[in-house]
Amino acid sequence: MAKQEGHRRQSKDGEVEMEAMEWQLDPGVASKLYDAFTIAGLRVDAIEPGRALICSFTVPPRLTDASKRMHGGALASLVDLVGSAMIFAGGSPTTGVSLEITISYLNAARANEEIEIDARVVGIRERTGCVTVEVRKKATGEVIAHGRHTKYLAVSSKL
């Protein structure tokens, strides 16, 4: 799966120093590692097959910026991954390939704050599917971000 490569060396004053470590990942592992890093701790609260998926998530400090607010890239990853799960739960045999993701960032969640992710199907057809994903502060219901995710779903594609 993964192996760590690095070297130890002894400095002039006799202390052992570690040089920079480099991780060698097997093909396909890097994206799985990133997904797990982003959504570790995501809980599914409710699912209505073909219609809606509601999840809870406590923002871990690892996904925040210097001001302890959830990083926009991490929020975009949640919209992508939960939106893809909703496409699959909505009846598509595949999660497809993203055609478009739009996200309106309206507020920020802080480290250790609980948020709720609400994904809903706009439409799923033979070749395309579209969902909306709304992210809210669980305590107040205040909207943090609103996203729309459109995917190409053809099972056999030359893309």
N, CA, C and O atoms as a DFTB+ gen file, in Angstrom:
636 C
 N C O
     1  1       0.826      -1.181       0.000
     2  2       0.000       0.000       0.000
     3  2       0.873       1.247       0.000
     4  3       0.852       2.014      -0.963
     5  1       1.637       1.461       1.063
     6  2       2.516       2.623       1.110
     7  2       3.785       2.239       1.836
     8  3       3.766       1.408       2.744
     9  1       4.873       2.838       1.439
    10  2       6.119       2.606       2.156
    11  2       6.831       3.938       2.306
    12  3       6.729       4.829       1.463
    13  1       7.543       4.037       3.391
    14  2       8.235       5.265       3.703
    15  2       9.704       5.099       3.410
    16  3      10.332       4.114       3.799
    17  1      10.243       6.088       2.711
    18  2      11.657       6.058       2.418
    19  2      12.306       7.286       3.039
    20  3      11.819       8.405       2.875
    21  1      13.374       7.078       3.730
    22  2      14.102       8.181       4.345
    23  2      15.452       7.673       4.791
    24  3      15.706       6.468       4.784
    25  1      16.295       8.564       5.169
    26  2      17.637       8.169       5.554
    27  2      18.019       8.869       6.842
    28  3      17.656      10.023       7.072
    29  1      18.763       8.151       7.683
    30  2      19.322       8.755       8.895
    31  2      20.780       9.053       8.621
    32  3      21.470       8.336       7.895
    33  1      21.212      10.118       9.218
    34  2      22.640      10.434       9.109
    35  2      23.100      11.051      10.416
    36  3      22.305      11.577      11.195
    37  1      24.356      10.973      10.628
    38  2      24.924      11.520      11.856
    39  2      25.566      12.868      11.539
    40  3      26.345      12.992      10.594
    41  1      25.225      13.878      12.346
    42  2      25.787      15.210      12.126
    43  2      27.206      15.274      12.687
    44  3      27.686      14.323      13.304
    45  1      27.858      16.390      12.468
    46  2      29.239      16.572      12.924
    47  2      29.351      16.496      14.440
    48  3      30.371      16.057      14.972
    49  1      28.283      16.931      15.148
    50  2      28.352      16.905      16.608
    51  2      27.846      15.592      17.188
    52  3      27.681      15.480      18.403
    53  1      27.597      14.593      16.339
    54  2      27.245      13.259      16.794
    55  2      25.757      12.972      16.923
    56  3      25.377      11.843      17.231
    57  1      24.895      13.981      16.691
    58  2      23.454      13.748      16.784
    59  2      22.938      13.070      15.521
    60  3      23.434      13.309      14.421
    61  1      21.939      12.227      15.702
    62  2      21.329      11.563      14.558
    63  2      20.264      12.491      13.988
    64  3      19.397      12.969      14.720
    65  1      20.325      12.743      12.710
    66  2      19.347      13.593      12.035
    67  2      18.567      12.760      11.037
    68  3      19.094      11.809      10.459
    69  1      17.340      13.114      10.843
    70  2      16.514      12.462       9.824
    71  2      16.412      13.398       8.633
    72  3      16.127      14.585       8.789
    73  1      16.642      12.869       7.459
    74  2      16.412      13.647       6.253
    75  2      14.935      13.601       5.934
    76  3      14.194      12.826       6.538
    77  1      14.502      14.404       5.012
    78  2      13.090      14.451       4.630
    79  2      12.611      13.072       4.199
    80  3      13.304      12.351       3.481
    81  1      11.422      12.724       4.648
    82  2      10.831      11.437       4.304
    83  2      10.016      11.579       3.025
    84  3       9.431      12.630       2.761
    85  1       9.987      10.553       2.267
    86  2       9.203      10.543       1.043
    87  2       8.312       9.313       1.063
    88  3       8.784       8.200       1.292
    89  1       7.040       9.514       0.824
    90  2       6.089       8.407       0.804
    91  2       5.907       7.937      -0.623
    92  3       5.660       8.737      -1.526
    93  1       6.028       6.652      -0.819
    94  2       5.789       6.038      -2.119
    95  2       4.464       5.299      -2.044
    96  3       4.347       4.311      -1.319
    97  1       3.472       5.762      -2.779
    98  2       2.145       5.159      -2.736
    99  2       1.888       4.326      -3.977
   100  3       2.277       4.700      -5.084
   101  1       1.226       3.193      -3.781
   102  2       0.822       2.376      -4.908
   103  2      -0.190       3.160      -5.739
   104  3      -0.869       4.036      -5.205
   105  1      -0.307       2.862      -7.043
   106  2      -1.264       3.573      -7.892
   107  2      -2.678       3.494      -7.311
   108  3      -3.119       2.433      -6.869
   109  1      -3.381       4.626      -7.319
   110  2      -4.752       4.672      -6.830
   111  2      -4.876       4.911      -5.339
   112  3      -5.946       5.282      -4.856
   113  1      -3.792       4.701      -4.603
   114  2      -3.849       4.858      -3.146
   115  2      -3.895       6.331      -2.763
   116  3      -4.544       6.693      -1.781
   117  1      -3.216       7.185      -3.526
   118  2      -3.144       8.606      -3.173
   119  2      -4.535       9.221      -3.087
   120  3      -4.829       9.933      -2.127
   121  1      -5.397       8.965      -4.066
   122  2      -6.734       9.561      -4.023
   123  2      -7.555       8.971      -2.884
   124  3      -8.335       9.689      -2.258
   125  1      -7.400       7.689      -2.602
   126  2      -8.130       7.077      -1.492
   127  2      -7.643       7.646      -0.161
   128  3      -8.441       7.873       0.748
   129  1      -6.358       7.872      -0.050
   130  2      -5.793       8.453       1.159
   131  2      -6.341       9.866       1.364
   132  3      -6.708      10.234       2.480
   133  1      -6.396      10.651       0.299
   134  2      -6.917      12.016       0.392
   135  2      -8.386      12.003       0.795
   136  3      -8.791      12.772       1.667
   137  1      -9.185      11.149       0.180
   138  2     -10.607      11.065       0.529
   139  2     -10.781      10.695       1.992
   140  3     -11.602      11.293       2.689
   141  1     -10.021       9.718       2.464
   142  2     -10.118       9.296       3.860
   143  2      -9.667      10.416       4.794
   144  3     -10.258      10.612       5.856
   145  1      -8.637      11.142       4.408
   146  2      -8.137      12.260       5.208
   147  2      -9.195      13.346       5.328
   148  3      -9.349      13.956       6.387
   149  1      -9.917      13.587       4.252
   150  2     -10.921      14.643       4.228
   151  2     -12.186      14.266       4.977
   152  3     -12.706      15.074       5.747
   153  1     -12.692      13.059       4.771
   154  2     -14.013      12.731       5.321
   155  2     -13.990      11.791       6.518
   156  3     -15.045      11.320       6.943
   157  1     -12.819      11.506       7.072
   158  2     -12.772      10.670       8.271
   159  2     -13.632      11.327       9.349
   160  3     -13.418      12.487       9.699
   161  1     -14.592      10.591       9.865
   162  2     -15.488      11.130      10.886
   163  2     -16.855      11.531      10.351
   164  3     -17.731      11.903      11.130
   165  1     -17.055      11.465       9.042
   166  2     -18.358      11.799       8.448
   167  2     -19.381      10.740       8.861
   168  3     -19.117       9.543       8.747
   169  1     -20.534      11.174       9.334
   170  2     -21.588      10.261       9.769
   171  2     -22.835      10.459       8.918
   172  3     -23.250      11.591       8.670
   173  1     -23.429       9.362       8.474
   174  2     -24.695       9.432       7.736
   175  2     -25.820       9.425       8.758
   176  3     -25.965       8.473       9.525
   177  1     -26.614      10.484       8.767
   178  2     -27.726      10.610       9.710
   179  2     -29.035      10.095       9.129
   180  3     -29.837       9.485       9.835
   181  1     -29.246      10.340       7.844
   182  2     -30.495       9.911       7.206
   183  2     -30.259       9.761       5.715
   184  3     -29.466      10.484       5.113
   185  1     -30.963       8.810       5.141
   186  2     -30.904       8.635       3.696
   187  2     -32.287       8.265       3.197
   188  3     -32.966       7.403       3.754
   189  1     -32.677       8.933       2.147
   190  2     -33.930       8.639       1.480
   191  2     -33.526       8.253       0.059
   192  3     -33.311       9.125      -0.782
   193  1     -33.422       6.935      -0.215
   194  2     -32.896       6.502      -1.511
   195  2     -33.562       7.214      -2.686
   196  3     -34.787       7.292      -2.783
   197  1     -32.718       7.725      -3.567
   198  2     -33.209       8.403      -4.748
   199  2     -33.551       9.863      -4.543
   200  3     -33.862      10.564      -5.505
   201  1     -33.497      10.346      -3.282
   202  2     -33.883      11.734      -3.029
   203  2     -32.887      12.534      -2.198
   204  3     -32.411      13.580      -2.639
   205  1     -32.566      12.049      -0.992
   206  2     -31.779      12.886      -0.087
   207  2     -30.816      12.083       0.779
   208  3     -31.037      10.905       1.059
   209  1     -29.746      12.749       1.195
   210  2     -28.730      12.180       2.066
   211  2     -28.322      13.283       3.042
   212  3     -27.924      14.368       2.619
   213  1     -28.417      13.013       4.337
   214  2     -28.027      14.001       5.342
   215  2     -26.913      13.406       6.197
   216  3     -27.034      12.303       6.729
   217  1     -25.827      14.164       6.315
   218  2     -24.653      13.718       7.068
   219  2     -24.263      14.773       8.098
   220  3     -24.584      15.952       7.952
   221  1     -23.569      14.329       9.136
   222  2     -22.993      15.222      10.141
   223  2     -21.485      15.071      10.108
   224  3     -20.956      14.022       9.741
   225  1     -20.805      16.137      10.498
   226  2     -19.350      16.134      10.456
   227  2     -18.831      17.171      11.451
   228  3     -19.250      18.328      11.425
   229  1     -17.936      16.761      12.309
   230  2     -17.278      17.697      13.212
   231  2     -15.975      18.109      12.552
   232  3     -15.131      17.265      12.251
   233  1     -15.812      19.402      12.328
   234  2     -14.643      19.911      11.606
   235  2     -13.376      19.651      12.419
   236  3     -13.200      20.221      13.496
   237  1     -12.493      18.787      11.904
   238  2     -11.242      18.514      12.633
   239  2     -10.229      19.641      12.386
   240  3     -10.229      20.243      11.312
   241  1      -9.388      19.924      13.346
   242  2      -8.370      20.975      13.173
   243  2      -7.499      20.776      11.937
   244  3      -6.995      21.755      11.385
   245  1      -7.307      19.531      11.486
   246  2      -6.448      19.281      10.318
   247  2      -7.017      19.886       9.032
   248  3      -6.290      20.051       8.053
   249  1      -8.319      20.218       9.030
   250  2      -8.955      20.772       7.837
   251  2      -9.214      22.273       7.957
   252  3     -10.046      22.826       7.239
   253  1      -8.494      22.926       8.872
   254  2      -8.683      24.363       9.048
   255  2      -7.447      25.132       8.620
   256  3      -6.351      24.584       8.509
   257  1      -7.658      26.425       8.383
   258  2      -6.540      27.298       8.021
   259  2      -5.937      27.917       9.279
   260  3      -6.261      27.505      10.392
   261  1      -5.075      28.889       9.106
   262  2      -4.383      29.513      10.240
   263  2      -5.346      30.189      11.215
   264  3      -5.033      30.315      12.399
   265  1      -6.508      30.624      10.738
   266  2      -7.490      31.275      11.621
   267  2      -8.499      30.280      12.193
   268  3      -9.521      30.680      12.751
   269  1      -8.210      28.979      12.053
   270  2      -9.042      27.892      12.594
   271  2     -10.421      27.801      11.945
   272  3     -11.364      27.290      12.549
   273  1     -10.533      28.293      10.724
   274  2     -11.766      28.152       9.939
   275  2     -11.575      27.022       8.943
   276  3     -10.469      26.803       8.448
   277  1     -12.651      26.306       8.650
   278  2     -12.562      25.190       7.709
   279  2     -12.071      25.698       6.360
   280  3     -12.589      26.675       5.820
   281  1     -11.081      25.029       5.836
   282  2     -10.479      25.398       4.553
   283  2     -11.486      25.187       3.424
   284  3     -12.209      24.191       3.404
   285  1     -11.525      26.126       2.493
   286  2     -12.461      26.051       1.366
   287  2     -12.267      24.805       0.517
   288  3     -13.237      24.251      -0.001
   289  1     -11.025      24.359       0.369
   290  2     -10.751      23.148      -0.403
   291  2     -11.325      21.910       0.261
   292  3     -11.817      21.010      -0.420
   293  1     -11.265      21.855       1.594
   294  2     -11.839      20.727       2.328
   295  2     -13.355      20.736       2.191
   296  3     -13.975      19.681       2.058
   297  1     -13.948      21.916       2.224
   298  2     -15.395      22.042       2.049
   299  2     -15.801      21.614       0.637
   300  3     -16.819      20.946       0.454
   301  1     -15.005      21.999      -0.350
   302  2     -15.266      21.585      -1.728
   303  2     -15.171      20.068      -1.868
   304  3     -15.957      19.462      -2.596
   305  1     -14.215      19.455      -1.175
   306  2     -14.097      17.993      -1.210
   307  2     -15.323      17.322      -0.614
   308  3     -15.788      16.306      -1.131
   309  1     -15.854      17.883       0.477
   310  2     -17.084      17.327       1.058
   311  2     -18.236      17.422       0.080
   312  3     -19.006      16.471      -0.060
   313  1     -18.370      18.558      -0.602
   314  2     -19.433      18.719      -1.607
   315  2     -19.258      17.676      -2.715
   316  3     -20.231      17.060      -3.150
   317  1     -18.035      17.484      -3.163
   318  2     -17.738      16.509      -4.212
   319  2     -18.074      15.088      -3.759
   320  3     -18.800      14.374      -4.450
   321  1     -17.553      14.676      -2.607
   322  2     -17.710      13.294      -2.152
   323  2     -19.137      12.965      -1.722
   324  3     -19.653      11.899      -2.058
   325  1     -19.776      13.867      -0.986
   326  2     -21.165      13.619      -0.576
   327  2     -22.090      13.713      -1.790
   328  3     -23.048      12.947      -1.897
   329  1     -21.813      14.640      -2.700
   330  2     -22.599      14.721      -3.937
   331  2     -22.483      13.454      -4.763
   332  3     -23.476      12.976      -5.312
   333  1     -21.285      12.907      -4.856
   334  2     -21.074      11.651      -5.588
   335  2     -21.804      10.494      -4.922
   336  3     -22.386       9.648      -5.600
   337  1     -21.773      10.459      -3.583
   338  2     -22.499       9.409      -2.857
   339  2     -24.000       9.509      -3.118
   340  3     -24.683       8.493      -3.243
   341  1     -24.507      10.738      -3.200
   342  2     -25.938      10.922      -3.464
   343  2     -26.295      10.456      -4.873
   344  3     -27.361       9.875      -5.077
   345  1     -25.431      10.699      -5.833
   346  2     -25.654      10.213      -7.210
   347  2     -25.793       8.694      -7.193
   348  3     -26.704       8.135      -7.804
   349  1     -24.875       8.033      -6.481
   350  2     -24.893       6.570      -6.390
   351  2     -26.143       6.094      -5.650
   352  3     -26.817       5.167      -6.098
   353  1     -26.452       6.730      -4.516
   354  2     -27.647       6.361      -3.735
   355  2     -28.929       6.679      -4.493
   356  3     -29.986       6.114      -4.215
   357  1     -28.819       7.593      -5.454
   358  2     -29.988       7.970      -6.258
   359  2     -30.320       6.982      -7.354
   360  3     -31.295       7.168      -8.083
   361  1     -29.519       5.929      -7.480
   362  2     -29.833       4.883      -8.437
   363  2     -28.872       4.726      -9.591
   364  3     -29.049       3.828     -10.413
   365  1     -27.855       5.574      -9.681
   366  2     -26.885       5.444     -10.757
   367  2     -25.972       4.247     -10.478
   368  3     -25.564       4.043      -9.335
   369  1     -25.642       3.447     -11.510
   370  2     -24.737       2.310     -11.303
   371  2     -23.282       2.744     -11.118
   372  3     -22.423       1.917     -10.813
   373  1     -23.003       4.031     -11.301
   374  2     -21.649       4.554     -11.165
   375  2     -21.709       5.940     -10.543
   376  3     -22.743       6.606     -10.605
   377  1     -20.607       6.379      -9.946
   378  2     -20.579       7.742      -9.408
   379  2     -20.167       8.741     -10.472
   380  3     -20.288       9.949     -10.265
   381  1     -19.678       8.255     -11.616
   382  2     -19.413       9.117     -12.758
   383  2     -18.200      10.016     -12.636
   384  3     -17.351       9.849     -11.761
   385  1     -18.152      10.975     -13.546
   386  2     -17.062      11.934     -13.658
   387  2     -17.666      13.330     -13.543
   388  3     -18.670      13.630     -14.190
   389  1     -17.063      14.177     -12.729
   390  2     -17.602      15.528     -12.534
   391  2     -17.536      16.347     -13.820
   392  3     -16.489      16.442     -14.459
   393  1     -18.664      16.930     -14.183
   394  2     -18.719      17.879     -15.299
   395  2     -18.635      19.301     -14.766
   396  3     -17.998      20.169     -15.363
   397  1     -19.290      19.522     -13.629
   398  2     -19.329      20.866     -13.054
   399  2     -19.563      20.777     -11.548
   400  3     -20.395      20.001     -11.078
   401  1     -18.820      21.576     -10.814
   402  2     -19.064      21.759      -9.389
   403  2     -19.022      23.262      -9.148
   404  3     -18.028      23.924      -9.448
   405  1     -20.108      23.789      -8.604
   406  2     -20.113      25.199      -8.222
   407  2     -20.420      25.275      -6.732
   408  3     -21.278      24.555      -6.221
   409  1     -19.714      26.150      -6.054
   410  2     -19.907      26.290      -4.616
   411  2     -19.948      27.770      -4.277
   412  3     -19.069      28.539      -4.667
   413  1     -20.982      28.154      -3.545
   414  2     -21.068      29.508      -3.009
   415  2     -20.706      29.417      -1.535
   416  3     -21.403      28.769      -0.754
   417  1     -19.618      30.065      -1.163
   418  2     -19.174      30.085       0.230
   419  2     -19.833      31.280       0.917
   420  3     -19.603      32.427       0.534
   421  1     -20.646      31.009       1.923
   422  2     -21.429      32.062       2.555
   423  2     -20.986      32.387       3.972
   424  3     -21.239      33.489       4.460
   425  1     -20.333      31.450       4.638
   426  2     -19.895      31.632       6.008
   427  2     -18.761      30.644       6.252
   428  3     -18.289      30.007       5.311
   429  1     -18.325      30.510       7.480
   430  2     -17.239      29.586       7.788
   431  2     -17.570      28.765       9.027
   432  3     -18.216      29.248       9.957
   433  1     -17.121      27.530       9.019
   434  2     -17.203      26.677      10.199
   435  2     -15.837      26.702      10.855
   436  3     -14.819      26.840      10.177
   437  1     -15.812      26.572      12.145
   438  2     -14.553      26.605      12.903
   439  2     -14.148      25.201      13.337
   440  3     -14.956      24.273      13.314
   441  1     -12.915      25.064      13.723
   442  2     -12.409      23.783      14.227
   443  2     -13.305      23.286      15.361
   444  3     -13.698      24.053      16.240
   445  1     -13.617      22.001      15.326
   446  2     -14.439      21.299      16.329
   447  2     -15.918      21.692      16.318
   448  3     -16.665      21.304      17.216
   449  1     -16.340      22.447      15.323
   450  2     -17.759      22.792      15.184
   451  2     -18.449      21.697      14.368
   452  3     -17.876      21.174      13.413
   453  1     -19.670      21.359      14.748
   454  2     -20.403      20.329      14.025
   455  2     -21.196      20.964      12.890
   456  3     -21.896      21.959      13.074
   457  1     -21.067      20.360      11.712
   458  2     -21.803      20.837      10.547
   459  2     -22.691      19.713      10.026
   460  3     -22.500      18.542      10.353
   461  1     -23.661      20.098       9.210
   462  2     -24.581      19.147       8.601
   463  2     -24.499      19.324       7.094
   464  3     -24.515      20.450       6.596
   465  1     -24.412      18.229       6.375
   466  2     -24.338      18.249       4.914
   467  2     -25.607      17.601       4.391
   468  3     -25.902      16.449       4.709
   469  1     -26.354      18.341       3.589
   470  2     -27.649      17.897       3.074
   471  2     -27.569      17.834       1.547
   472  3     -27.529      18.870       0.883
   473  1     -27.546      16.634       0.997
   474  2     -27.469      16.442      -0.458
   475  2     -28.828      15.996      -0.977
   476  3     -29.484      15.145      -0.377
   477  1     -29.243      16.577      -2.094
   478  2     -30.536      16.239      -2.690
   479  2     -30.401      16.091      -4.203
   480  3     -29.657      16.825      -4.854
   481  1     -31.133      15.132      -4.739
   482  2     -31.106      14.879      -6.179
   483  2     -31.925      15.948      -6.903
   484  3     -33.078      16.209      -6.559
   485  1     -31.308      16.556      -7.906
   486  2     -32.032      17.449      -8.817
   487  2     -32.599      16.590      -9.939
   488  3     -33.765      16.726     -10.312
   489  1     -31.757      15.699     -10.477
   490  2     -32.191      14.786     -11.518
   491  2     -31.083      13.806     -11.871
   492  3     -29.905      14.161     -11.896
   493  1     -31.475      12.579     -12.141
   494  2     -30.521      11.567     -12.585
   495  2     -31.109      10.920     -13.834
   496  3     -32.214      10.377     -13.803
   497  1     -30.375      10.982     -14.906
   498  2     -30.802      10.406     -16.174
   499  2     -29.799       9.330     -16.594
   500  3     -28.947       8.919     -15.806
   501  1     -29.911       8.888     -17.831
   502  2     -29.037       7.820     -18.319
   503  2     -27.562       8.223     -18.336
   504  3     -26.701       7.426     -17.965
   505  1     -27.267       9.439     -18.759
   506  2     -25.873       9.856     -18.914
   507  2     -25.419      10.962     -17.965
   508  3     -24.217      11.169     -17.799
   509  1     -26.344      11.667     -17.348
   510  2     -25.958      12.738     -16.439
   511  2     -26.791      12.698     -15.163
   512  3     -27.903      12.171     -15.127
   513  1     -26.213      13.269     -14.133
   514  2     -26.920      13.402     -12.862
   515  2     -26.529      14.721     -12.223
   516  3     -25.421      15.217     -12.423
   517  1     -27.449      15.282     -11.455
   518  2     -27.187      16.558     -10.811
   519  2     -27.746      16.529      -9.389
   520  3     -28.863      16.065      -9.159
   521  1     -26.967      17.021      -8.455
   522  2     -27.399      17.112      -7.061
   523  2     -27.049      18.497      -6.520
   524  3     -26.171      19.185      -7.041
   525  1     -27.755      18.883      -5.467
   526  2     -27.374      20.073      -4.713
   527  2     -26.867      19.605      -3.357
   528  3     -27.330      18.598      -2.821
   529  1     -25.925      20.337      -2.818
   530  2     -25.353      20.005      -1.513
   531  2     -25.306      21.294      -0.700
   532  3     -24.658      22.267      -1.086
   533  1     -26.003      21.280       0.428
   534  2     -25.996      22.439       1.306
   535  2     -25.292      22.070       2.606
   536  3     -25.557      21.017       3.186
   537  1     -24.398      22.936       3.058
   538  2     -23.648      22.707       4.288
   539  2     -24.083      23.776       5.287
   540  3     -24.050      24.971       4.994
   541  1     -24.495      23.318       6.484
   542  2     -25.003      24.225       7.518
   543  2     -24.305      23.982       8.851
   544  3     -23.771      22.902       9.105
   545  1     -24.320      25.011       9.696
   546  2     -23.894      24.840      11.079
   547  2     -25.016      24.078      11.766
   548  3     -26.171      24.502      11.732
   549  1     -24.683      22.965      12.385
   550  2     -25.719      22.119      12.960
   551  2     -26.458      22.811      14.112
   552  3     -27.668      22.636      14.254
   553  1     -25.765      23.575      14.917
   554  2     -26.376      24.212      16.083
   555  2     -27.388      25.297      15.706
   556  3     -28.410      25.452      16.374
   557  1     -27.104      26.049      14.636
   558  2     -27.957      27.194      14.298
   559  2     -28.724      27.041      12.989
   560  3     -29.695      27.758      12.751
   561  1     -28.292      26.110      12.138
   562  2     -28.921      25.961      10.832
   563  2     -28.432      26.975       9.814
   564  3     -28.904      26.986       8.677
   565  1     -27.486      27.832      10.208
   566  2     -26.953      28.848       9.311
   567  2     -26.196      28.201       8.152
   568  3     -25.351      27.334       8.374
   569  1     -26.488      28.611       6.928
   570  2     -25.862      28.028       5.743
   571  2     -24.417      28.513       5.623
   572  3     -24.137      29.711       5.656
   573  1     -23.509      27.547       5.483
   574  2     -22.087      27.838       5.310
   575  2     -21.743      27.876       3.823
   576  3     -21.013      28.752       3.360
   577  1     -22.288      26.904       3.083
   578  2     -22.002      26.825       1.645
   579  2     -23.156      26.117       0.937
   580  3     -23.858      25.284       1.511
   581  1     -23.319      26.481      -0.320
   582  2     -24.321      25.824      -1.156
   583  2     -23.624      25.412      -2.450
   584  3     -23.001      26.234      -3.121
   585  1     -23.737      24.128      -2.789
   586  2     -23.070      23.623      -3.982
   587  2     -24.020      22.915      -4.922
   588  3     -25.095      22.461      -4.529
   589  1     -23.606      22.832      -6.156
   590  2     -24.332      22.098      -7.188
   591  2     -23.287      21.247      -7.909
   592  3     -22.229      21.741      -8.297
   593  1     -23.599      19.957      -8.083
   594  2     -22.638      19.009      -8.638
   595  2     -23.304      18.255      -9.788
   596  3     -24.295      17.553      -9.586
   597  1     -22.766      18.401     -10.974
   598  2     -23.272      17.706     -12.157
   599  2     -22.230      16.703     -12.602
   600  3     -21.041      17.015     -12.674
   601  1     -22.696      15.465     -12.908
   602  2     -21.758      14.395     -13.261
   603  2     -22.176      13.692     -14.550
   604  3     -23.361      13.569     -14.862
   605  1     -21.168      13.237     -15.284
   606  2     -21.369      12.405     -16.464
   607  2     -21.369      10.967     -15.991
   608  3     -20.421      10.535     -15.334
   609  1     -22.416      10.212     -16.312
   610  2     -22.617       8.892     -15.706
   611  2     -22.504       7.709     -16.662
   612  3     -22.680       6.570     -16.229
   613  1     -22.222       7.931     -17.928
   614  2     -22.161       6.815     -18.855
   615  2     -21.181       5.760     -18.356
   616  3     -20.041       6.082     -18.019
   617  1     -21.616       4.506     -18.307
   618  2     -20.801       3.433     -17.779
   619  2     -19.601       3.172     -18.669
   620  3     -18.490       2.989     -18.171
   621  1     -19.807       3.152     -19.977
   622  2     -18.681       2.942     -20.878
   623  2     -18.433       4.253     -21.613
   624  3     -19.274       4.727     -22.377
   625  1     -17.278       4.815     -21.366
   626  2     -16.951       6.114     -21.931
   627  2     -15.528       6.111     -22.452
   628  3     -14.690       5.339     -21.987
   629  1     -15.261       6.966     -23.409
   630  2     -13.916       7.108     -23.922
   631  2     -13.221       8.334     -23.310
   632  3     -12.158       8.746     -23.772
   633  1     -13.841       8.919     -22.253
   634  2     -13.240      10.077     -21.581
   635  2     -12.010       9.659     -20.815
   636  3     -11.364      10.494     -20.181
